[in-house]
Amino acid sequence: MFCSKKKSLEAERIVKANDREYNEKFQYTDNRIHTSKYNILTFLPINLFEQFQRVANAYFLFLLILQFRHKSDNQVNNRQSEVLIDSKLQNEKWMNVKVGDIIKLENNQFVAADLLLLSSSEPYGLCYIETAELDGETNLKVRHALSVTSELGADINRLAEFDGIVVCEAPNNKLDKFTGVLSWKESKHSLSNEKIILRGCVLRNTSWCFGMVIFAGPDTKLMQNSGKTNFKRTSIDRLMNTLVLWIFGFLICLGIILAIGNTIWENEVGDQFRTFLFGNEGEKNSVFSGFLTFWSYIIILNTVVPISLYVSVEVIRLGHSYFINWDRKMYYFGKATPAEARTTTLNEELGQIEYIFSDKTGTLTQNIMTFKKCSINGKIYGEVHDDQGQEIGMTKKKEAVGFSVDPQADRTFQFLDHHLMESIKLGDPKVHEFLRVLALCHTVMSEENSAGQLIYQVQSPDEGALVTAAKNLGFIFKSRTPETITIEELGTLATYQLLAFLDFNNFRKRMSVIVRNPEGQIKLYSKGADTILFERLHPSNEDLLTLTSDHLSEFAGEGLRTLAIACRDLGDTYFREWHKRLEDANAATDEKDELIAGLYEEIERDLMLLGATAIEDKLQEGVTETITSLNLANIKIWVLTGDKQETAINIGYACNMLTDDMNEVFIIAGNTATEVREELRKAKENLFGQNRSFSNGHVVFEKKQPLELDSVVEETVTGDYALIINGHSLAHALESDVKNDLLELACMCKTVICCRVTPLQKAQVVELVKKHRNAVTLAIGDGANDVSMIKSAHIGVGISGQEGLQAVLASDYSFAQFRYLQRLLLVHGRWSYFRMCKFLCYFFYKNFAFTLVHFWFGFFCGFSAQTVYDQWFIALFNIVYTSLPVLAMGIFDQDVSDQNSMDYPQLYKPGQQNLLFNKCKFFICVAHGIYTSLALFFIPYGAFYNAAGEDGQYIADYQSFAVTMATSLVIVVSVQIALDTSYWTVINHVFIWGSIATYFSILFAMHSNGIFGIFPNQFPFVGIAWHSLNQKCIWLVVLLTTVASVMPIVTFRFLRVDLFPTLSDQIRQWQKAQKKARPLYSRKPQTRRSSSRRSGYAFAHQEGYGELITSGKNMRAKNLPPTSGLEKTPSNSTSWIENLCKKATDTVSSFSQDKTVKL
């Protein structure tokens, strides 16, 4: 449990069913998983190691936070499964499941391990699974058992006798690939991915199934794709480690200088009065005296090393974390979900993000398809205008259309245009035929639940939206058999004979069905990508084609997913002859696919155009505005999704990540490393070729070091470019020397979209950018397939969406909506970085000013290691006198308001460039501290030299000098922090001025006669405070010291703000002016984006469903009992254009021109 054995790598896996003894000799892992960072034995050593990553962190015992996730692991490991043991089904915990066991799964159960499907409740051994935890897709997928094992059914005796041996690939992380062979009954059967059910899937719409465990626990493909938990540290933490080492070195140098000085002083001066000091003792060794002095000064000057800094930093970070948790503007009322900072160590890193890696499904989108508009016979339906010509959907809600009396109607369906319903009721034949195509041409399966309601099982969410729209408009898909499709047309049942199914594939980008209607006519109904169908239209469609093409451009401009709809009448004689040739092609052994494709091409011609559909893949609210704002903040957003390319491209356009104004969109789709390398090379030549004039005729990328991209090269590339790469191409690019070209091209593109990527590939892309770009990265996702990416990035953000809490549990920060990322980074992240940098600058300045006074004093006290301050002042300075003001500044300070931080994303750039605290800033703070220490020591020293008080008495005694310097120091650092504070709260006032009052209260108390009488040895400065501070000259010295210390800083800052103001300075000035008079800003009218782009055939579809339907393998003998209900129904939600119109002046798109002019 506490440690794992290291086993040799497997070349292949051999598993025998129902034989644990046989399988145990291979020492396969059990089904227990471990995702926690620590366990009981490793917690102490690992946590100690991590805490010691912070140099000089003597307070690590207070900072240990146990990051156990064992509670979550135990919950998973203790889930129950029915396992076939000793010829009977027994309940076993998941962690006790072994390789070779046979498991029974029931509907809606999670799959416990990677299984070979043996049999199921469905005909032909089919079962349906949902793979949301693996690839983020919620549409159902089909798996089917071998025919020889599907005959086993649910017969426990036959299953117990099953002793097949599987020889397969070793454990790996490839979700879409499996190779193996099942040997049983003296025959061998090939195994592929379609026969395997992976851990993390959910069984859907299948009463039961049996499977044989192939991979268990950490060997499962889900766990193979899970990244390990890394200890995350911020760039400021790493810089602080370096600075602390430098300060240690500086301290040693100071000690050596003062030790040498003591040695010289002992030789030159000390022997003149050594007899007086030591009496009859022998001559003192000056070298040994210097050695002792060195260690004495190391102790005295140790306050220059910021030991207490780490405690203060953790307190500040804790405060910032609470601000995130308490932010009501990041609270999602829909699910009563607040934002949550799940770590307290990374807040300032949120202000330095350069790259965001985002999942698509459930992160950018709601994964809900909505039927928004359609074009039928040259007329658009779905655009409802008011008297002013504005769309109703953008201004106010109107009653949705639909057959309200129809019990099958989906009450959540929203379609506002009543003209469509009027056309349906008037019997418009084109409209009826259009809706008939939607009800007939699809792969949807239907069933009725116990309440008599239709439940649609959809393989693609697009199809679900189209079939649901047809249902609500009166054309209801009721049921299907391998030979028929039954629909209800405006209340009348009609059964169509299914003659042929021309299935979808990635090359065809269309789907067709050939049916015989109740009147005996043969019809071909087709839907697909407009660019594909338009090439196959009859010439008589020219006028309608032009009109529909304009409508499609309008739909595409709104980011909608479009499909063209067409039909064709077929003659009986021609169809019979064509179908005979199709049967011959299916029976062919050579070039079968080519023959079938040719026949499909032949019959899918001379089509008559009916119209087009427009589906909205609903984005989460505020996604477009958020992405626009983050782009203005110079943050690059890469989308890493398991979805197909067309779907991702559509979302890219919907989010405005892809636009028609881009110079070029590079698509990488090579199947080999050579092809990928060539495509990347051509893309780079194209990109640099268009920008060659900016590089003085030279090819700027020839002599660069591998994987190191010069920022100057990036700046020479003008224009906007996008890169889209497939998962199989990405695999070649990441596993070879091609990644140099990939990274170089990707980093110069405004948008990067990676499609069909595995969870591990997501993590590899993040690691590639982390390692070779030296940039701060953030990964955001909502599903288990995003966990690896979230763990790999510097910052991991989980969205509590539709796919469970796996991403949230692995994340550093979590919230419910993608739009909150804008506020997390631009407000909380920027403030945290700003506050931490100001805190560190002040802290180092304060420590050097306080400590180095001892160094100067050493030259005037014979290097005797005498402290210049009272010992109690030294003890209380950092703890009492100056701790609270700097904490208040570090927790509450802000340069501009949260609204202006959102309105001006450019304010985020200093964090990315690390401008507010770096090594240069550190040396400036040190220089400032040294100057202040010089003023603190030499001004009082010069004023006290041969001076007399108002009463004529000599005041230049050591104790009066110490009190004067201490008072000057407290006042100087308090004035300095007041100058540094940009945002004043009651707490700041109380802490700063209260600290000064506290100093004087303690000073007079410790110098009083009363406490001296009680502790005479501990409080020797009796009466000094009253005596010294009664002298006017002392206060003049304090005033002069304060002015001399802060005046250069005040002058420098005034000149800098006046002559070279930053954007932050300008906005701060504007905020001050705004308090006096708040001008009213007119908001720009929102215009709809137009586009000539065509949405691709965006089905999240897989090839092969047509064959399943026509073969009848996926048909049920009888209806299943009611399931959880997976009907895909679109919900009512406003479009992104409506969101923009509703948005107040605080959105990026409504930046006021007046503000810019004034600034």
N, C-alpha and C positions, 0 to 999 in steps of 0.2 A: 504493500500500500504506500509506503513512504519512499521507496526508490524503485527504479525499474531496471531490469536487466538489459544490457546492451546485446542485441542479437545481430547476427550477420545479415547482410542484405539478401533478400530473396531474389532468385532468378525467375522462378515461377511458383505457383501455389497449387498444391494438390489437396483436395478436400473430399472426404468420403462421407456420404450421408448416413446419419443415425449411428455413427461409430466414434464416440468421444475418445476411446483408448487409441484408436488408429491415428486420429488427428492430433492428439496430445504429444506424440513423438516429434512433431514438427515445431513444438513450442510456440504456437500461434498465440497472439495476445487475446485476452478475454474482452468482453464487451464494456468494461468499465472505462470511463473517460476521466481525464483530469484537465481542467482548464484554469484552475486557480494558480495564482502566482507563487504562493507558498503552501507548504504543509507544516505539520507540527514540528518536524525535525529540521526542515530547511529554513523556517521563518527567521530564526535568530541569525545564522551566518549570512544569509542572503541580504537581510535587511541591514545588518551591520555593514556589509560591503557597500550597499547602496548609499547608506548615510555617510560613509567615509569617502564617497565620491565628492562630497563637499569638503574641501580642505579646511582644516581647523574647526570643524563643526563639533564643538564640545557639548552641544546641547542635543545631540541626536536622540538621547533617551526620551526627550520630551516630544520628539517628532515622529516616533514610530507609529505608523498607522497600518493595522493589519488588513491586508487586502485579500482576505479569504474569499474565494468564491465557492468554497466547499458546499455551502448550503444549496447553491444552484446545481452543482454537480451531483450532490446526493439526491436531489429531487429527480434528476434525469436518470441516474443509475438505479434508483429504486422503483422506476415505473415497472408495471407488470406486463408480461407477455405470456401467451399460451404456447408452451414448448412441448413437443412430442417426445416424451421420455418413457421408456419401458412400455411402449405400445399404448400409451394413453396421454391425453393432454393435461399438462400440469401448469399452474401459474408459477412463473419464475421471474425474479427481478432481472432487469436488463443486464445488470453487471454480471449475472451468472450465466448468460447466454454464451454458448461456445460455438466455434467454427464447426460446421457440419450439422448443427441442430436444425430441425425442421420446426418452423414457427407458423402459427396461425394468426392472421391479421383480420380485423373486422373493419367495417366501414367507419371512416373518419378517425382511424387510429394512425398514430405516427409509426413509421417503420423503424424497428429497433436496430437493424444492422443492414449491411449490403446483402441482399437476398437474390438467389436465383428463383424466379417465379416458377412454381411447379404446377399449380392448378388454381382455379378461381370459380366463383359462383356464376360467372358469365359464360356464354357460349364460346367455344374454341379457346378457353383459357385466357380470355382478355381481362384486363383490369385497368382502372383509371386512377391516375395519381396526380397530385398537385405538388409542384416542385418549387414552391415559393422560397423555401429556405435555402435552396441550392442556387437558383438563377434569378430569383425575384419575380418569376412569371406565375400568375395565378390561373392562367388558362390550363385546362386539363390535358394530360398527355396519356397515351395508350401504351401499355406493355402487354405482351402476349407470351404465353408459355409454349414450350415445345409440344407438339401434338402427342408425343409418346408419354409425356408427364401429365398433360391436361386430362388424360383419361383416368388418372388417379382420383380426381374429384375430391370429395371430402371423406373418402373411405379411410378411416384411421388405420385399419389393419393393413391395407395396401400401402399406405404412406409409411407405416412403420417398417414394412418389408423393403422399402426402397433403399437400395444400397449403391446408387450411382456414384462414380468418382469424377470429380471435376478437376481438370488441369487447366489453369488459367494464368493470366498475367500476374506479376507481383503487385502488391499494393502501390497505387499511384494516385495522382490528383486530377486525372483527366475525367471530367464528368460525362463527356459525350462519347467515350470510347471504352469498349470492353471486348476482349478476345479470350476465348477459351473453348474447351471441348468437354462434353459430357459423355462418359463411357458407361453404358448400362445395357444389360442383356446382350452382350457381345456385339454391340453396335455403337458407333460414335456419332455425336450430334454437335454441330457447330453452334457456338453461343455468341451472341452479339449484345450490344447495349439495350436492344429492345426486349431482351429476356431478363434484365436485371432491374430490381427496385432498390434504390439507394436509401441509406439512412438519412433521415431528415424529410423525406417525402411523407405525404399524407394520403392514405387510401381513400378514394372518393367514389361514390356511386357504384360500389362493388360490395356486396353483402359480406363476402369473406374471400380470402385467398391463403394459400400455403406457399411458403418459400423456404429455401435451404440457405443457411448462413454461409457466405463465401468470405466476407471480410467483417471483422468485429472490432469494436472499440476504436483505438487510434489508427487502425489499418483501414477504416472506412474512408471513402472518398470525401465525405463531408469533413472529417477530422484531418485528413491529409491536406485539405485546403484551408484549415484554420491556422493562422499565424500564431507564433508564440508571443506571450506577453513580455514586452520590453519595458525596462525602466526608462521613463521619459524625463528628460531634463531640459530646461530652457536654455537658449543661447546666453542669456544673462547669467544663469548659474555657471555655465562653463567659463564665461569671461571672469566671473567673480573668483573662481578657483585660480585662474591665472594671476589675477590682481593680488589675491591674498599671498600667493607665493612671492610675487614681486615685493609686497610689503614686508614679508618675512626677511627677504634679502636686504631691503632697505633698513630694517630694524637692526640686522646684524652689522651692516655698514656703520650705522650710527654708534652702535656699541663699540665697534673696533676703533672708530675715530676718538671717542671719549676715553677708551682704555689707553690708547697711545698718548692722548693728552695727559692722562693721569700719570703714566709712566714718566713722561718728560717733566711734568710738574714736580713729581717726587724727587727727581734727580736735580733739578735746577733750583727749586724753591723749598721743597719740603724739609731738606736737611738743616735749614736755618733755624727751625723751631721744633725739630723732631724731639729733641731732648725735653722740651717743655711738655710736649704731648704724651710721650711714652715713658718719661722718667728714666729709669735705669735699664729699660729693655734694650736689647741689642739693635743694631742698625737694621732698618726695615728694607726688605727687598722690593725695589721699585717695580720690577717686572711682575712679581707676584701680586703687588698692589694693583697693577694694571689689569691682571687677570681677574682678580676679585671685582674690580670696578666694572669690567665688561659684563659680568653676570648681574651685577647690581643694576646697571643701566638697562639691561635686557628686561629686568623685572619692572623698572620704573617706566620705561617707554613702551611696555607691552600694550598699552591702550591704543597705540597706532594700528595694531592688528584688530580688525573689526570682528571680534569674537561674538559680541552681542548682535551683530548685524543679521545673522541667520535667524535668530529669534524674532527680531523686528520684521524681517522679510516674511516669515511665515504668518505673523499676525496680520500684516497688510494683505497678504494673499487670501487669508481666511475672510477678511472683510470684503474683498472684492468678490469672493465666491458667494457670500451672502447677498450682495447687491444683485448678482445674476439670479439667484433663487427668488429674490423678492420682487423682481421686475415684473410689474403687472402688464406691461406692454409685450411681454414674452409669454404671457399666460394664455393658453388656448381654452376658451370657455366651452367649445364644442365637446371636449373630452375632460374638462376640468383638470388639465395637465399643465403644471408650471414648468418653466425652464429649471434645469438642475445642473449645478456644477458638481460633477462626481469626483473631482480632484481639486486640490487647493494649490497645486504646484506649477500650473501652466498658464495662469491667467494672462501674464504680460506677453506670452507668446502669441496670444490671440491678436495682438496689435502688430504682428510682424509677418502675417501670412502673405505668401506670394503665389502659391498654387493651391487651388481647391479641386479635389477629386470627388466627383459626385456620382452616386447611383442615379438611375432614371426612374424606374418604376417604383412608385410609392414615395419617392423623394422629391423629384420635380413634378411628377404627375400623381393624380389620385388613382390611376389605373381604372378609370371609369370612362367608357366610351358613350358619347351622347350624340344622337341623331339631331343635327342642328339645322341643316338646310338641304334642299335638293333642287335640281333643275330637271323639269319634265317637259319635253316637247318645246324647248326654247323659253320656258317660263320659270322664274325662280320662285320657290315656295320656302317660307321661313323668315323672310324679311318683312316685318310688319312696321309700317310707318305711321306716324301721327300727322296732324295737320301741318306741322312745321317741317316735315320731311325727315325727322329723326326716327331711328328704329325704336320701336316700343321696348324691345329688350334692353335698350341702353338708358331708358328714362324711367319707365314704370312697368310693372307687371301687368300682364293681361291673361285672361282665362285661357288655359291650354286646351288644344283641340283633342278630340278623341271620342270614341263611342262610350259615353258615360253609362249607358244602360248595359253595356257588355260586361258580364262578370269576369271575363278573361283579361280585360283591359288593365294595364299596369298603371296604378294611380300615381307613380312617381314620374311617368313619362311627361315631358314638357315640350310642346311644340305650339308656337303662338299664332301661326298663320292659319286663319280659318278659311282662307280661299282654297286650300288644299282639300279640306273636308267638303267644301261646297262642290268642288270638281268631282270628288268621289261620289257624292250623292246624286250628282247630275249624270253620272254614268260616263264620264269622259273615258273613251277606250284607251287612250295613251296612258292616262294616269293609272287605270286598272291594270294594264299590262306591266307598267313599271313596278307597281306594288306586288304583282304576281311573281315577277322575277325575284324580288327580295324574299318572298315566302317560299320559293321553290329551289333557288340556286344557292345551296349552302351545305354544310356538313353537320348542322346542329341536330342533336338528338333530343327528343321530348319524352316526358312522362308526366303522369298526373299523380299528385299527392293525395292523401286521404281526404282532403277538403275539395277535391275535384279541380284544383288549380294546376295549370300547366307549369311545369318546371323545365327550362331549357338547359341542356348540358352543352356548353359551347367550347369548341377547340380554339376559337379565336375571339377575343373581346369585340373586335370589329363586327364579326358576324352576329354576335349576340345583340349588338346595337341595331343592326339592320333588320334582323328578324323580329326583334321587339318592337321596332318602329312600325313594321308591316302589321304586326298583331294589333297594335293600338289604333291603326288606321283602317281596320276592318278585314285585313287579309291575314288570317291566323293559321300558322303552321301547327297542325294537330299531331300528326304521327307519320311514321315511315316504315316501310318494309324494304327488303332488298329489291322489290319490283315496283313499289308504289310510293307515292307521296300524297298524303291527305291534308288538304287545307280547307279552311272555312272562309268563303268569300262573301262578305257582307251578310253573314248569317246562313249561307247555303253551303253545305258540305260538298266538296269536289275532290275526287280522287284522280290523280294523274299517274299514268303508267310511266315508270322510270325506265327508259330504253338504253340510255348510256350516261356515264358520268365521266366527264373530261376533267381530270383532277388538276389542282394547282401544283406548280413547282416554281422554283426561283427563276427559271429561264422563261417559262411561259407568262408568268405574272398575271394569270387570269384563270378563271374557273368557269366551266360550262356544264349544263345538264341538257339532255335531250329527252323530252317527255311527249306522251300522247295525251291530249286533253280530253275531257269528257265528250266533246263533239267529234273526236276521232282525228283531229289535226295533229301533226307532228311539229313540235316547236323546239328550237334551240334557244336556250336562255343563257346569256353570258354576262359576267361582270369581271372587271379587272382594271389594270392601270390604263389611264386614258391614252397614254402614248402608244400602248400596245393595241387597244381596241380600235382606235381611230384609223390605224393602218389597214384594218380589215372591214371597213364600212363600205356599203354600196355607194357608187358615185352619186346617187340621187340624194344623199344626205349632206351635200356640200353646204347648203345654207344653214341647216340645223347644226352642222358641225362647227361652223364659224361662231354661231351664237352660243352654243354650249361651251366651246373653248373659252370664250370670254367669261362665262359664268365660272368655269373652273379656275381661271386666273384670279377671279375675285375671291373664290373660296380659299384658294391657296394663299392669297395675300393675307387672309385672316388666320393662317396657320392650321386650317382644317385638313383632314385626311380625305382625299377624294377618290372616288371610283366611278368609272363609266359603266353604264348599263345598256345592253343591246340585246336584240333577238333576231331570229330568222325562221321563216317558214320552210319546212322540208317536205319534199314529195315522198310518198311511200316507196316508190320504186327505187329512187336514188338512195334513200336511207337503208333499205334492205341490202342493196349492193355494197354500200359503204360499210355497213355493220358486218357483212360477210368478210370483207377484207380486214376489218379490225380483229375479228376472231382469228383469222389466219395469222395476223401479225402477232397476236398474243401467244399463238402456238409456235411461233418461229423460235429457232435456237440461235440464229445469227442475226445481229443487228436488230434485235427486237425493239429496243427503245427508239431507235431511229425510225423504224417503220411506223410505230405508234405515233410518234411526234409528227411525222409527215401526214398521217391520216387526220390527226387533230387539226393541223394547219389547213388541210383541204376543206374540212367542213365548217371551220370557223372563219368563213369569209362571206362577203356580200351581206354583212350584218346591217340591220336597221337600228339606228341609234334611238334610244328611248330617253336618255337623260343621264344624270350624274347625281351621286350622293356626296354629302359633306358631313363628316363625323368629327367631332371634337374629342381628342384625347385630353381629357380635362386636366389642365395644370392645377397645381395647388395655388391657392390664392396668393398673389403677390410675387410669384416666381419671376415673371418678366422684369418687374421693377427691381427686384433684388439683384438679378444678374446684371442688369444695366448699371446699377449703382456700384456693384463690386468691380465691374469692368472699369468704371471711372476711377476706382481706387487702385487701379493698376494690378488687380488680382486676376490671374488667369484661371479659367474654369475648364477642367477636363471632365467629360462625361464618360464613365466606365460602366457599361451596361451589358447584361446578358441577353438583351433583346436583339432582334434582327436589325440589319442595317437600315432598311426603309423606315422602320418605326423610329429608330433613333434620329434619323435625318429629319423626319417630320417634327419631332419634339424640338430638335435644334432650331428649326425655323419658327416654331410656335413660341420658343423662348427668346427669339431674336439673337440667339448665339450664331445662327447662320442667317445670312441675308443675301438678297440678290445684288447688293452693292459690293459684295466681296470680289476681290480681283480673281480669285480662283479657289475652288474646293478640290483638294487632292484626295483621291480615293485609292487606298492601298489594299489590294485583294489577291496578292500572289499566293500560290500554293506551295512554293518552295523557297528556300533561303535565297537562291539566285534570283528568282522572280521578284521577291520583295526588295532585295538590294537594288535591282535595276529600276523598279518603280520609284523607290526613294531617291535614287540618283537623278532620274528624270525630273522628279518634283523639285529637287534642289536646284537643278540647272534652270528649270523654268522660273523658280522664285528669284534666284540670283540674276538670271538673265534679264528679268524685268527691272532689276534694281542695279544693273551694272554701272550705270552712270554715276551712282553715288559712291562707287569704290575706285574712281579714277581709272577705270578700265581694267583693273586687276580682279582676278577671281579670289575673293577674300577668304575662302574657306579651304584653300589648298594646303596651307602650312600650319593649320591649327593643331594643337595637341589633341589626342583622342579624348572625346567626351568632355572637353573643356570648351565652352562656347564663349567667345569674347562678347561682352555686352556691346562693344562698338559695332560688331557685325550685326547684332540685333537692331541697333538703332539705324543702320544704313538700309534696312529693309523697310520700305514704305508700302503702304496699302494693307489691306486686310486679307488674310488667308486662313483657310481651315483645312484640317487634316482628319480624314475618316479612315479607320483601319479595322479590319476584321480580326476576330480572335485567332483564326488559324494563321493569318499573316503575322499577327503580333507574336505568336509563339516562336516563329522563325526569327523575328526581329530581336526578341529578348534572349534567345539562347545561342546567339552567334555574334560575330563581329559587326553585324548590321545595326546593332543598337546605337552605335556612334551616329550613323546617319539618321536613324529614327529620332533620337533625342535632339539632334541639331535642327532637323526640320520641324519637329513638334514645338520646340521652344520658340521658334520664329513665327508660329501660327497663332492667330488670335483665339481660335477655337480648335479643340481636339476632341474627337468622339471615337471611342473604342467600342466596337460592337461584338456581341457573342463572346465575351471574355469570361473566363472562369474566375472564381474567387481568388485563386492563387495568382492569376495573371494581374488582377487588380492590385494586389499587394506588390507584385514585381514592378509594375509601372510606377507606383509610389516610391519604392526603394530606388529605382533608377534615377528619378528626379532628385530625391533626397541626397543620394550619394554624389552625383556628378554635377548638380546645379548648386549645391550648398544653399538651398532655399528652404524656408519654413513652409511645411505642407500641412494641409488640413483635408481629411477625408470625411465624407458625410454619407450616411446610408441608413436604411431602415430594416434590413433583413439579415438573416444569418449568412447569406452570401457576401455581405459587406464587412463581416467581422475581421477578416484578414487585412483588408485595406484600412480599416479603422485602427487596428493595432499597429500597422506599419507606419502610419503618418505621425508627424510630430504632435498633431492634435486630432483626436477622433471624436466625431459628433454623431450621436445616434438619434434618429427620429422615431418616436413612438407611434408607428403607423399601423398598417393592416397586417404586417407580417410578424407579429410577435415582438418580444423584447430582447432578442439576442443581440441586436446592434446596440441597444441602449445599455445592456449589461457590460458590453465590452468597451464602451465609449468613455471619454473624458468629460463630455458635456452632452446634455440631451434636452430636446424640446419636441414639440408636436408638429411644427410646420417649418418648411424650408425658409419661408420669408423671415423667420426670426434670426437666421444666420446673419442678415444684414446688421441688425442691432447688436448681436453678439460681438461681431468684429469691429464695426465702425464706431460703436459707442463703448461697450464694456471692454473690448480688446484694446482699443486705442487709449482709453482712459487708464486702464491698468498699466499699459506700457509707459504712458506719460507720467503717471504717478510714481511707478517704480524707479524710473530714470531720475526724476527729481529727488526722490528719497535717497538714492544711492549717491548722487552728486553732493547733496547736502551732508550726508552721513560721513563720507570720506573727508570733505572739507572740515567738518566739525572736529573729527578725530585728529587730523593733522594740526589744526590750529590749537587744540587743547594740549597735545602731547609734545610738540616740538619746542614749546616754551621751556621744558626741562632741558632740552639740548642746548639752547642758548644760555640758560642759567649755569650749565656746567662749566662754561669758560670763565665764569666769575666766582665760582665756589671751589676752585682748585680741583675740579673734576671729582668731587668727593661723593657723587651719587646722592646729593641732597635734593629733596623734592622742593619745588618752588611753591606748591600749594599745601594747604592743610590736608592731612591724610583723609579727613572726613569729606572734604570737598572732592578729592580724587575718587572716593568710593561712590559718592552720590551724583556726580556730574552726569554720567550716561544713564543712570537708573532713574533719577528723580528730576533733575533740573532740565534735561533736554530730551527725554524719551518721548513724552506725550506730544509735544508740538510736531515732531517729525513724523510720528505715527498718524496724527491728524492730517497732516499734509499728504502722507502716502496713501491714506484711505479715502479722503474726501475731495482732494484737489481736482480741478478740471480747468482746462484752458478755455474751452468753448462749451456751450450747452449741448445737451444730447440731440436736440433738433438740428442744430447747425452741424453737428458731427455727421448726421444723416444727410443733410442737404449738400454738404461739401465733402464728397468722398475723397477728394484730393488731400485732405488733411491726414489721411491714413498713410501716405507715402513715407514720411520720415521714419516710421517704424520699420517699414520694409528695408529702407536704406540704413537702418541702425544708426540714426543721426543723433539721437538724444542721449545715448550713453554708449561710449566705446572707449578704446584705449586713449585716444586723443582727449576726450572729455575727462577721463580719469586724471590725466596729467595736468589738465587745466584746473581741476578741483584741487589737486595736490599743490599746485603753484599758488592757488588762492589761499589754501590753508597755511602754506609756508609764509606768505606775505602777511596774513593775519597774525600768525604767531610772532613774527618780527615786530609788528606794530604793538601787539599786546605786551611784549617784553621790553622793548627799547624805549618806547614813549614813557611808561612809568619809571623805567630805570633812569632816563635822562632827567625827568621831572624831579625824581627823588634825590638826585646826585647833589650833595651839599645843600639840601633844602631844609628849611625850618617851617614849622607849623605856625598857625595864627597866634598861638600862645608863646611863640619863641622857642619852643622845644624842638629838638631834633626828631624828625619823623621818618628818617630813612632807615628804619629797623626792618629786619627780615619779615616779621609778622605783619606789619602794616603794608609792606610791599606785596606780600602774598594775598592779603585781603583785597587790595586795590586791583591786582591782576585778576583775581577770581571774579570780582564784581564786573570788571570790564569784559571778561570773557563771556559771562552769562548774558550781559546786555548785548554784546556784539552778535553772538550767535542767535539771540532772540530777534534782534532787528533784521538779521540776515534771513531768517526763515519767514519773517513777516514780508520781506521784499520778494521772497521766492513764492509765496502763496498767491495763487491766481484766483481762487474761489474761497471767499470767506463765509464760514458758518459760525454759529454760536459756539460750537465745539472748538474751532480754531482759536477764537478769541479767548475762551476760558483757558485753554491749554497753554497758549503762548504767554498771555499776561499773568495767568495763574502760576506759571512756572517761575516767572520773575518774583512774584510775591512769595511763592514758596521758598525760593532761595533766601530772600531776606529774612523770612520768618525763622528758618532753620539756622541761618547765620547768627542772628542775634541770640537765639536760644542756646546754641552751642558755645557761644562766647560769653555767656552769662556767668555770674558768680555762683548761682545756685547749682548748675550742672558741674562746674569746676569743683565745688565742694564735695560733690558726691563721687565724681570720677576724676580726680586731679591728674592722673597719668594719661588718661585718654583725651582730655580736652585742655591742652596747655594754652590755647589762645584766649585767655581770660581777658575780657574787657576790650579786646582789640577792635572789634567791630564798632562799638560805640565811640571809641577814641578816634578811629580813622575816619569814619563816615560823618563825624561832626565837623571835619575840616572842609572848607569850601574848595581848597586847592585839590583835594582828593577827587571831588566831583568834577572839577575842571579837567583833571587828568583822565577820568573815566570818559567824559564827553569827548575830549580830544582823541582818545584812543578809538572810540566808537566811530567818530566821523572819519578818521584816517583809515579805518578798516573797511567801511562800507562805501565811502564816496567814490573810489575808482570803479566799483561795481555798478553803482547807480549811474555814473557818467557813461560807462561803456554800454549799458543796457538802453539808456535813453538814446544815444547816438545810433545804436543798431536798429532799434525800433523805428526811429525817425528816418534813417537813411536806407536801411536794408530790411524792411519789414517782411516777415514771413506771412504766409496765408493765415496762420493762426493769429498773428498779431493784428492783421487787418480785420479779421472777423471779430476779434475781441473789441477792437475800436468800434466796429459797427454795432456790436451788442450794446455797448455803452450809449451810443447815440440812439439806438432803438428804444432804450428805456425812457428817453426824454420825449421822443415822438415816434409813434409806430405808423409808418406809411402803409397804405393799402396797396396790395399787389394784385394786378390783374393776372388771371391764369390764362395760359395759352389754350386755345381750343384744340381738342384732340382730333387728329385726322387718322383715318384708317390707312393702314399700310397696303399699298398695291404691289402686285408681284406678277411676274410672268412665269414664275416657277410652277411646276406641276408636282403635287404630292405624289410620291411613288405608291405602288401597290403595297399598302402598309399593313397587310394582314400579318398578325403574329401567328403565321400558319405553318403547318408542316405537310410535306407531301405524303400521300399514302392513304388519306382518309376516304378518298373516293373509292378505292379498292375495298376498304373495309365495309363501306356502306353497300356497295353492289354485291359483295360476297355474302352479306348478311351476318358476318362474324360478330359484329357489334350490336346485333339486334337481340332484344331480350325476349325470352319465352313468355315472361309475364312481368308486370310492373313490380318494381322493388317496393318495399315498405318506404314510407316517407323518410327522406334523408335530411341533412342539415340545410338543403336548399342552396343550390349554387347558381340559381338563375341570374344571369348577368343583366341587370336593369340599370339604365342610365338614370341619374338623379338630376334634379334641377339645380343648376349652378350658373352663375353669370360668367360671361366670357372675360378674357383678359382685357379686352377693350373697355368693357363695362367697368371693370375694376379700376382702370386708369381714369375713367371719367368720374368715378366716385371718390377717387383719391384726393385728399386735401393738398394744400400747398407744401406739405412736408415730404412729398415724393420727389425723387430725383428728376423725373421728367418735367416737373413744374418749377424748375429753378428760375428764380426771378432775375430778369435782365438788369433790373434796377440795382440789385445787390452787387452784381459784377461790376457795373459801371462805377458805383461808389467805391468799391474796393480798389 
